[in-house]
């Protein structure tokens, strides 16, 4: 699960996965079509990037050694 949390006028994305403690990533870059979150104290990922392209949402989770891309499809109604 992911939550967007505002603390002291800064935004964090808090990620919770089963059987692990929540991890906060600071929103460092925020634009009209993308945002970048970082936590360099976390082993993986250290960066989470989301962006829109061609009507799709994309994500890249990464550290210095590994990158995992994602492409999300819009929900069909």
Gaussian input, Z-matrix of N, CA and C with variables (Angstrom, degrees):
# hf/3-21g

backbone

0 1
 N
 C     1     B1
 C     2     B2     1     A1
 N     3     B3     2     A2     1     D1
 C     4     B4     3     A3     2     D2
 C     5     B5     4     A4     3     D3
 N     6     B6     5     A5     4     D4
 C     7     B7     6     A6     5     D5
 C     8     B8     7     A7     6     D6
 N     9     B9     8     A8     7     D7
 C    10    B10     9     A9     8     D8
 C    11    B11    10    A10     9     D9
 N    12    B12    11    A11    10    D10
 C    13    B13    12    A12    11    D11
 C    14    B14    13    A13    12    D12
 N    15    B15    14    A14    13    D13
 C    16    B16    15    A15    14    D14
 C    17    B17    16    A16    15    D15
 N    18    B18    17    A17    16    D16
 C    19    B19    18    A18    17    D17
 C    20    B20    19    A19    18    D18
 N    21    B21    20    A20    19    D19
 C    22    B22    21    A21    20    D20
 C    23    B23    22    A22    21    D21
 N    24    B24    23    A23    22    D22
 C    25    B25    24    A24    23    D23
 C    26    B26    25    A25    24    D24
 N    27    B27    26    A26    25    D25
 C    28    B28    27    A27    26    D26
 C    29    B29    28    A28    27    D27
 N    30    B30    29    A29    28    D28
 C    31    B31    30    A30    29    D29
 C    32    B32    31    A31    30    D30
 N    33    B33    32    A32    31    D31
 C    34    B34    33    A33    32    D32
 C    35    B35    34    A34    33    D33
 N    36    B36    35    A35    34    D34
 C    37    B37    36    A36    35    D35
 C    38    B38    37    A37    36    D36
 N    39    B39    38    A38    37    D37
 C    40    B40    39    A39    38    D38
 C    41    B41    40    A40    39    D39
 N    42    B42    41    A41    40    D40
 C    43    B43    42    A42    41    D41
 C    44    B44    43    A43    42    D42
 N    45    B45    44    A44    43    D43
 C    46    B46    45    A45    44    D44
 C    47    B47    46    A46    45    D45
 N    48    B48    47    A47    46    D46
 C    49    B49    48    A48    47    D47
 C    50    B50    49    A49    48    D48
 N    51    B51    50    A50    49    D49
 C    52    B52    51    A51    50    D50
 C    53    B53    52    A52    51    D51
 N    54    B54    53    A53    52    D52
 C    55    B55    54    A54    53    D53
 C    56    B56    55    A55    54    D54
 N    57    B57    56    A56    55    D55
 C    58    B58    57    A57    56    D56
 C    59    B59    58    A58    57    D57
 N    60    B60    59    A59    58    D58
 C    61    B61    60    A60    59    D59
 C    62    B62    61    A61    60    D60
 N    63    B63    62    A62    61    D61
 C    64    B64    63    A63    62    D62
 C    65    B65    64    A64    63    D63
 N    66    B66    65    A65    64    D64
 C    67    B67    66    A66    65    D65
 C    68    B68    67    A67    66    D66
 N    69    B69    68    A68    67    D67
 C    70    B70    69    A69    68    D68
 C    71    B71    70    A70    69    D69
 N    72    B72    71    A71    70    D70
 C    73    B73    72    A72    71    D71
 C    74    B74    73    A73    72    D72
 N    75    B75    74    A74    73    D73
 C    76    B76    75    A75    74    D74
 C    77    B77    76    A76    75    D75
 N    78    B78    77    A77    76    D76
 C    79    B79    78    A78    77    D77
 C    80    B80    79    A79    78    D78
 N    81    B81    80    A80    79    D79
 C    82    B82    81    A81    80    D80
 C    83    B83    82    A82    81    D81
 N    84    B84    83    A83    82    D82
 C    85    B85    84    A84    83    D83
 C    86    B86    85    A85    84    D84
 N    87    B87    86    A86    85    D85
 C    88    B88    87    A87    86    D86
 C    89    B89    88    A88    87    D87
 N    90    B90    89    A89    88    D88
 C    91    B91    90    A90    89    D89
 C    92    B92    91    A91    90    D90
 N    93    B93    92    A92    91    D91
 C    94    B94    93    A93    92    D92
 C    95    B95    94    A94    93    D93
 N    96    B96    95    A95    94    D94
 C    97    B97    96    A96    95    D95
 C    98    B98    97    A97    96    D96
 N    99    B99    98    A98    97    D97
 C   100   B100    99    A99    98    D98
 C   101   B101   100   A100    99    D99
 N   102   B102   101   A101   100   D100
 C   103   B103   102   A102   101   D101
 C   104   B104   103   A103   102   D102
 N   105   B105   104   A104   103   D103
 C   106   B106   105   A105   104   D104
 C   107   B107   106   A106   105   D105
 N   108   B108   107   A107   106   D106
 C   109   B109   108   A108   107   D107
 C   110   B110   109   A109   108   D108
 N   111   B111   110   A110   109   D109
 C   112   B112   111   A111   110   D110
 C   113   B113   112   A112   111   D111
 N   114   B114   113   A113   112   D112
 C   115   B115   114   A114   113   D113
 C   116   B116   115   A115   114   D114
 N   117   B117   116   A116   115   D115
 C   118   B118   117   A117   116   D116
 C   119   B119   118   A118   117   D117
 N   120   B120   119   A119   118   D118
 C   121   B121   120   A120   119   D119
 C   122   B122   121   A121   120   D120
 N   123   B123   122   A122   121   D121
 C   124   B124   123   A123   122   D122
 C   125   B125   124   A124   123   D123
 N   126   B126   125   A125   124   D124
 C   127   B127   126   A126   125   D125
 C   128   B128   127   A127   126   D126
 N   129   B129   128   A128   127   D127
 C   130   B130   129   A129   128   D128
 C   131   B131   130   A130   129   D129
 N   132   B132   131   A131   130   D130
 C   133   B133   132   A132   131   D131
 C   134   B134   133   A133   132   D132
 N   135   B135   134   A134   133   D133
 C   136   B136   135   A135   134   D134
 C   137   B137   136   A136   135   D135
 N   138   B138   137   A137   136   D136
 C   139   B139   138   A138   137   D137
 C   140   B140   139   A139   138   D138
 N   141   B141   140   A140   139   D139
 C   142   B142   141   A141   140   D140
 C   143   B143   142   A142   141   D141
 N   144   B144   143   A143   142   D142
 C   145   B145   144   A144   143   D143
 C   146   B146   145   A145   144   D144
 N   147   B147   146   A146   145   D145
 C   148   B148   147   A147   146   D146
 C   149   B149   148   A148   147   D147
 N   150   B150   149   A149   148   D148
 C   151   B151   150   A150   149   D149
 C   152   B152   151   A151   150   D150
 N   153   B153   152   A152   151   D151
 C   154   B154   153   A153   152   D152
 C   155   B155   154   A154   153   D153
 N   156   B156   155   A155   154   D154
 C   157   B157   156   A156   155   D155
 C   158   B158   157   A157   156   D156
 N   159   B159   158   A158   157   D157
 C   160   B160   159   A159   158   D158
 C   161   B161   160   A160   159   D159
 N   162   B162   161   A161   160   D160
 C   163   B163   162   A162   161   D161
 C   164   B164   163   A163   162   D162
 N   165   B165   164   A164   163   D163
 C   166   B166   165   A165   164   D164
 C   167   B167   166   A166   165   D165
 N   168   B168   167   A167   166   D166
 C   169   B169   168   A168   167   D167
 C   170   B170   169   A169   168   D168
 N   171   B171   170   A170   169   D169
 C   172   B172   171   A171   170   D170
 C   173   B173   172   A172   171   D171
 N   174   B174   173   A173   172   D172
 C   175   B175   174   A174   173   D173
 C   176   B176   175   A175   174   D174
 N   177   B177   176   A176   175   D175
 C   178   B178   177   A177   176   D176
 C   179   B179   178   A178   177   D177
 N   180   B180   179   A179   178   D178
 C   181   B181   180   A180   179   D179
 C   182   B182   181   A181   180   D180
 N   183   B183   182   A182   181   D181
 C   184   B184   183   A183   182   D182
 C   185   B185   184   A184   183   D183
 N   186   B186   185   A185   184   D184
 C   187   B187   186   A186   185   D185
 C   188   B188   187   A187   186   D186
 N   189   B189   188   A188   187   D187
 C   190   B190   189   A189   188   D188
 C   191   B191   190   A190   189   D189
 N   192   B192   191   A191   190   D190
 C   193   B193   192   A192   191   D191
 C   194   B194   193   A193   192   D192
 N   195   B195   194   A194   193   D193
 C   196   B196   195   A195   194   D194
 C   197   B197   196   A196   195   D195
 N   198   B198   197   A197   196   D196
 C   199   B199   198   A198   197   D197
 C   200   B200   199   A199   198   D198
 N   201   B201   200   A200   199   D199
 C   202   B202   201   A201   200   D200
 C   203   B203   202   A202   201   D201
 N   204   B204   203   A203   202   D202
 C   205   B205   204   A204   203   D203
 C   206   B206   205   A205   204   D204
 N   207   B207   206   A206   205   D205
 C   208   B208   207   A207   206   D206
 C   209   B209   208   A208   207   D207
 N   210   B210   209   A209   208   D208
 C   211   B211   210   A210   209   D209
 C   212   B212   211   A211   210   D210
 N   213   B213   212   A212   211   D211
 C   214   B214   213   A213   212   D212
 C   215   B215   214   A214   213   D213
 N   216   B216   215   A215   214   D214
 C   217   B217   216   A216   215   D215
 C   218   B218   217   A217   216   D216
 N   219   B219   218   A218   217   D217
 C   220   B220   219   A219   218   D218
 C   221   B221   220   A220   219   D219
 N   222   B222   221   A221   220   D220
 C   223   B223   222   A222   221   D221
 C   224   B224   223   A223   222   D222
 N   225   B225   224   A224   223   D223
 C   226   B226   225   A225   224   D224
 C   227   B227   226   A226   225   D225
 N   228   B228   227   A227   226   D226
 C   229   B229   228   A228   227   D227
 C   230   B230   229   A229   228   D228

   B1=1.4451
   B2=1.5259
   B3=1.3256
   B4=1.4550
   B5=1.5242
   B6=1.3373
   B7=1.4595
   B8=1.5159
   B9=1.3097
   B10=1.4532
   B11=1.5213
   B12=1.3497
   B13=1.4550
   B14=1.5270
   B15=1.3429
   B16=1.4539
   B17=1.5228
   B18=1.3454
   B19=1.4591
   B20=1.5220
   B21=1.3308
   B22=1.4694
   B23=1.5291
   B24=1.3180
   B25=1.4681
   B26=1.5265
   B27=1.3132
   B28=1.4708
   B29=1.5247
   B30=1.3269
   B31=1.4578
   B32=1.5293
   B33=1.3273
   B34=1.4649
   B35=1.5197
   B36=1.3163
   B37=1.4533
   B38=1.5214
   B39=1.3285
   B40=1.4606
   B41=1.5186
   B42=1.3337
   B43=1.4575
   B44=1.5273
   B45=1.3276
   B46=1.4617
   B47=1.5214
   B48=1.3172
   B49=1.4677
   B50=1.5252
   B51=1.3313
   B52=1.4648
   B53=1.5318
   B54=1.3123
   B55=1.4650
   B56=1.5271
   B57=1.3266
   B58=1.4598
   B59=1.5224
   B60=1.3222
   B61=1.4581
   B62=1.5255
   B63=1.3353
   B64=1.4666
   B65=1.5319
   B66=1.3329
   B67=1.4656
   B68=1.5262
   B69=1.3362
   B70=1.4617
   B71=1.5247
   B72=1.3326
   B73=1.4602
   B74=1.5187
   B75=1.3299
   B76=1.4622
   B77=1.5255
   B78=1.3243
   B79=1.4571
   B80=1.5271
   B81=1.3348
   B82=1.4648
   B83=1.5159
   B84=1.3245
   B85=1.4545
   B86=1.5172
   B87=1.3262
   B88=1.4552
   B89=1.5159
   B90=1.3254
   B91=1.4536
   B92=1.5139
   B93=1.3233
   B94=1.4593
   B95=1.5255
   B96=1.3219
   B97=1.4570
   B98=1.5271
   B99=1.3440
   B100=1.4622
   B101=1.5185
   B102=1.3331
   B103=1.4626
   B104=1.5127
   B105=1.3416
   B106=1.4567
   B107=1.5159
   B108=1.3461
   B109=1.4604
   B110=1.5222
   B111=1.3420
   B112=1.4609
   B113=1.5190
   B114=1.3272
   B115=1.4614
   B116=1.5225
   B117=1.3286
   B118=1.4608
   B119=1.5244
   B120=1.3241
   B121=1.4625
   B122=1.5231
   B123=1.3181
   B124=1.4596
   B125=1.5308
   B126=1.3315
   B127=1.4695
   B128=1.5280
   B129=1.3138
   B130=1.4658
   B131=1.5074
   B132=1.2965
   B133=1.4537
   B134=1.5187
   B135=1.3177
   B136=1.4620
   B137=1.5278
   B138=1.3384
   B139=1.4629
   B140=1.5206
   B141=1.3332
   B142=1.4540
   B143=1.5219
   B144=1.3251
   B145=1.4609
   B146=1.5274
   B147=1.3300
   B148=1.4614
   B149=1.5142
   B150=1.3497
   B151=1.4429
   B152=1.5248
   B153=1.3383
   B154=1.4613
   B155=1.5181
   B156=1.3480
   B157=1.4589
   B158=1.5221
   B159=1.3074
   B160=1.4597
   B161=1.5262
   B162=1.3228
   B163=1.4565
   B164=1.5153
   B165=1.3248
   B166=1.4532
   B167=1.5278
   B168=1.3046
   B169=1.4550
   B170=1.5216
   B171=1.3161
   B172=1.4614
   B173=1.5229
   B174=1.3184
   B175=1.4599
   B176=1.5207
   B177=1.3236
   B178=1.4549
   B179=1.5204
   B180=1.3371
   B181=1.4586
   B182=1.5184
   B183=1.3448
   B184=1.4599
   B185=1.5174
   B186=1.3403
   B187=1.4545
   B188=1.5216
   B189=1.3210
   B190=1.4709
   B191=1.5232
   B192=1.3316
   B193=1.4599
   B194=1.5211
   B195=1.3389
   B196=1.4552
   B197=1.5280
   B198=1.3442
   B199=1.4639
   B200=1.5241
   B201=1.3489
   B202=1.4582
   B203=1.5246
   B204=1.3560
   B205=1.4570
   B206=1.5267
   B207=1.3327
   B208=1.4546
   B209=1.5216
   B210=1.3443
   B211=1.4499
   B212=1.5082
   B213=1.3334
   B214=1.4485
   B215=1.5243
   B216=1.3232
   B217=1.4657
   B218=1.5219
   B219=1.3291
   B220=1.4651
   B221=1.5322
   B222=1.3297
   B223=1.4560
   B224=1.5092
   B225=1.3189
   B226=1.4662
   B227=1.5126
   B228=1.3434
   B229=1.4621
   B230=1.4973
   A1=108.61
   A2=114.71
   A3=120.49
   A4=108.38
   A5=114.57
   A6=121.19
   A7=108.81
   A8=116.32
   A9=122.31
   A10=106.70
   A11=117.15
   A12=122.58
   A13=109.02
   A14=117.03
   A15=121.29
   A16=108.87
   A17=116.51
   A18=123.08
   A19=108.74
   A20=116.77
   A21=121.45
   A22=112.28
   A23=116.90
   A24=124.13
   A25=114.06
   A26=118.20
   A27=123.22
   A28=108.03
   A29=116.86
   A30=121.55
   A31=110.03
   A32=115.52
   A33=123.22
   A34=108.93
   A35=115.68
   A36=122.27
   A37=105.22
   A38=116.89
   A39=122.18
   A40=107.83
   A41=115.58
   A42=122.51
   A43=108.64
   A44=115.46
   A45=121.51
   A46=108.59
   A47=115.56
   A48=121.09
   A49=107.67
   A50=117.33
   A51=119.72
   A52=112.59
   A53=115.98
   A54=124.50
   A55=114.51
   A56=117.99
   A57=121.35
   A58=109.66
   A59=116.55
   A60=121.65
   A61=109.68
   A62=117.65
   A63=120.10
   A64=111.22
   A65=115.96
   A66=122.26
   A67=107.75
   A68=116.54
   A69=121.94
   A70=110.33
   A71=115.10
   A72=123.15
   A73=107.19
   A74=117.79
   A75=122.92
   A76=109.70
   A77=117.82
   A78=122.15
   A79=107.03
   A80=116.56
   A81=122.22
   A82=113.64
   A83=116.68
   A84=120.45
   A85=107.18
   A86=116.09
   A87=120.83
   A88=108.46
   A89=115.95
   A90=121.18
   A91=110.58
   A92=116.43
   A93=121.07
   A94=112.25
   A95=117.56
   A96=121.48
   A97=113.95
   A98=118.40
   A99=119.47
   A100=111.21
   A101=114.87
   A102=120.16
   A103=109.35
   A104=115.11
   A105=123.18
   A106=108.47
   A107=115.79
   A108=122.90
   A109=108.09
   A110=117.03
   A111=120.35
   A112=111.60
   A113=114.50
   A114=123.77
   A115=105.92
   A116=116.78
   A117=121.18
   A118=113.06
   A119=117.70
   A120=120.88
   A121=111.57
   A122=117.50
   A123=122.61
   A124=108.72
   A125=117.42
   A126=119.07
   A127=111.92
   A128=118.00
   A129=121.83
   A130=109.18
   A131=116.59
   A132=128.11
   A133=110.78
   A134=115.56
   A135=120.51
   A136=110.37
   A137=116.23
   A138=121.59
   A139=110.52
   A140=115.54
   A141=122.73
   A142=106.17
   A143=115.87
   A144=120.50
   A145=108.58
   A146=116.24
   A147=122.91
   A148=108.32
   A149=117.28
   A150=121.27
   A151=109.99
   A152=115.60
   A153=122.24
   A154=108.58
   A155=115.05
   A156=120.30
   A157=107.72
   A158=116.51
   A159=122.59
   A160=112.61
   A161=117.67
   A162=121.91
   A163=115.02
   A164=118.13
   A165=122.05
   A166=110.73
   A167=115.65
   A168=121.87
   A169=108.40
   A170=116.92
   A171=122.95
   A172=108.91
   A173=115.82
   A174=121.37
   A175=108.23
   A176=115.06
   A177=121.86
   A178=106.64
   A179=115.73
   A180=119.74
   A181=106.23
   A182=116.36
   A183=117.99
   A184=112.09
   A185=113.35
   A186=123.68
   A187=105.46
   A188=119.04
   A189=120.70
   A190=112.87
   A191=117.77
   A192=120.53
   A193=115.27
   A194=118.05
   A195=119.87
   A196=110.32
   A197=115.52
   A198=122.29
   A199=107.96
   A200=115.91
   A201=121.05
   A202=107.86
   A203=117.10
   A204=120.34
   A205=111.52
   A206=116.17
   A207=123.40
   A208=108.40
   A209=116.81
   A210=122.34
   A211=106.86
   A212=116.43
   A213=122.10
   A214=110.16
   A215=115.99
   A216=122.35
   A217=108.82
   A218=117.93
   A219=119.56
   A220=109.94
   A221=115.96
   A222=120.58
   A223=109.96
   A224=116.05
   A225=121.43
   A226=107.90
   A227=116.81
   A228=120.63
   A229=110.91
   D1=149.28
   D2=178.47
   D3=-126.64
   D4=141.49
   D5=175.77
   D6=-132.34
   D7=143.57
   D8=173.97
   D9=-100.85
   D10=121.52
   D11=-172.56
   D12=-127.51
   D13=135.07
   D14=177.09
   D15=-104.19
   D16=120.62
   D17=178.64
   D18=-129.44
   D19=124.70
   D20=177.76
   D21=50.97
   D22=46.36
   D23=179.17
   D24=63.92
   D25=17.15
   D26=175.21
   D27=-120.65
   D28=145.96
   D29=179.31
   D30=-100.45
   D31=137.13
   D32=173.71
   D33=-124.31
   D34=145.14
   D35=167.96
   D36=-101.18
   D37=120.12
   D38=-178.99
   D39=-104.45
   D40=120.12
   D41=-177.03
   D42=-106.92
   D43=129.70
   D44=177.01
   D45=-123.28
   D46=125.34
   D47=175.10
   D48=-116.85
   D49=154.53
   D50=-178.07
   D51=-55.26
   D52=139.70
   D53=175.50
   D54=64.99
   D55=19.53
   D56=177.06
   D57=-137.00
   D58=158.15
   D59=177.09
   D60=-73.62
   D61=150.04
   D62=176.19
   D63=-61.18
   D64=146.81
   D65=178.75
   D66=-123.72
   D67=129.83
   D68=179.76
   D69=-97.73
   D70=137.55
   D71=175.88
   D72=-121.59
   D73=125.69
   D74=-179.45
   D75=-75.11
   D76=132.79
   D77=174.26
   D78=-75.79
   D79=109.13
   D80=-175.91
   D81=-99.28
   D82=-26.79
   D83=-178.93
   D84=-136.99
   D85=128.77
   D86=-177.89
   D87=-136.76
   D88=116.45
   D89=179.49
   D90=-126.89
   D91=-177.83
   D92=-179.97
   D93=-65.74
   D94=-31.93
   D95=-174.16
   D96=-118.80
   D97=0.98
   D98=-177.19
   D99=-158.62
   D100=160.66
   D101=167.82
   D102=-148.92
   D103=152.16
   D104=-177.79
   D105=-126.22
   D106=132.13
   D107=177.77
   D108=-120.45
   D109=142.33
   D110=-178.81
   D111=-135.77
   D112=150.18
   D113=168.99
   D114=-152.32
   D115=93.75
   D116=-174.76
   D117=-77.81
   D118=-3.17
   D119=173.62
   D120=-87.59
   D121=-14.82
   D122=177.98
   D123=-83.33
   D124=142.58
   D125=-178.20
   D126=-73.60
   D127=-45.09
   D128=175.84
   D129=-156.45
   D130=130.78
   D131=-9.65
   D132=-81.49
   D133=162.71
   D134=171.46
   D135=-100.55
   D136=-22.18
   D137=178.07
   D138=-132.85
   D139=141.38
   D140=172.99
   D141=-129.55
   D142=121.29
   D143=-179.53
   D144=-121.11
   D145=134.92
   D146=174.22
   D147=-122.33
   D148=142.40
   D149=175.69
   D150=-155.69
   D151=157.10
   D152=176.96
   D153=-102.68
   D154=138.55
   D155=175.95
   D156=-154.11
   D157=130.29
   D158=177.78
   D159=52.45
   D160=39.81
   D161=177.35
   D162=77.10
   D163=6.84
   D164=179.04
   D165=-117.92
   D166=150.78
   D167=173.65
   D168=-93.15
   D169=130.94
   D170=179.02
   D171=-118.13
   D172=153.60
   D173=175.52
   D174=-141.67
   D175=151.83
   D176=174.51
   D177=-138.77
   D178=119.27
   D179=173.07
   D180=-106.46
   D181=136.54
   D182=-171.80
   D183=-157.85
   D184=165.72
   D185=164.41
   D186=-140.40
   D187=-167.68
   D188=-177.50
   D189=-66.00
   D190=-22.45
   D191=-173.69
   D192=-106.89
   D193=-18.61
   D194=-172.85
   D195=-145.74
   D196=145.21
   D197=175.96
   D198=-133.99
   D199=132.69
   D200=177.25
   D201=-124.77
   D202=112.88
   D203=179.42
   D204=-89.29
   D205=153.01
   D206=175.81
   D207=-135.84
   D208=146.92
   D209=170.82
   D210=-131.17
   D211=127.65
   D212=-177.18
   D213=-103.99
   D214=138.68
   D215=176.94
   D216=-96.04
   D217=144.47
   D218=174.73
   D219=-63.32
   D220=147.63
   D221=176.59
   D222=-68.89
   D223=137.25
   D224=176.34
   D225=-87.31
   D226=133.99
   D227=179.98
   D228=-96.46

